[in-house]
Amino acid sequence: IPFRTLVVSLLSHQVLLQNLYDILLEEAGQNRHGSFLRYISMQNLAIIFDLLLDSYRTAREFDTRPGL
């Protein structure tokens, strides 16, 4: 794997996780009336959770690669 591809992949993974944190955890803990989470449909929330699961699987696969 080229180094550039590796760095871009890890950076995009980090940005995805930060965005999911902002949507699902940070706003939920602030008890604000304008929280974005309350406007997400169940279908879109399921998509977000699928993204999180895919992200987890990708990270686990990355961690099990020999030589890393």
N, C-alpha and C positions, 0 to 999 in steps of 0.2 A: 504494500500500500504506500503510495507516495505521501511524504510528510505533509504536504499542503492539503491533500484530501483528508488526512487524519485530523488536522487542526480544524478545518472547516466543519467536519462532521461533529467533533466535540463541541465546538462553539455553537453550532445550531442546536445541538442537544441541550446545552446549558440555557440558551435563550428560550427554548420550548419549556423547560422546567421552571424558569423564572416567571414566564407568562402564566403557566398553570397555577403557580403559587399565588400570584397576584389575583387571579380570578377566584380560586377556590378557598384559599386559606386567609390571606391577609384581609380582604374585605369582609369576610364572614366574622372575623374576630373583632371588628371595629364597631359593629352594631349601628351602622349608618343606614338611614332610610334610602339613600340612593345607591346602595350596593348593586354592583353589576350582576352578582350571582342570582338575585331574585328575578331577573329578567330573562334568564336562560331557560329555554324549554327543556323538557326531559330528554327529548331526542338529541338536542345539542349537548346537553350534559353527558349523555351516554357516549357521544363522539369524543368529548374531552377526556372521559375516562378511558376510552379505547386508545387515544393518543398517549395517555400516561402509561398504560399497560405496554404498548409498543415501545415506548421509551425505556421502560424498565427491562424489557426483553432484549433490546438492543444493547443496553449497558451491560447486562449479564453476559451476553454473547461476546462483547468486546473484552470483558474481564477474563474470559476463559481462553482467549487466544494465547497460544504458546509464544513465549518470547516478549510479552508485553509487561 
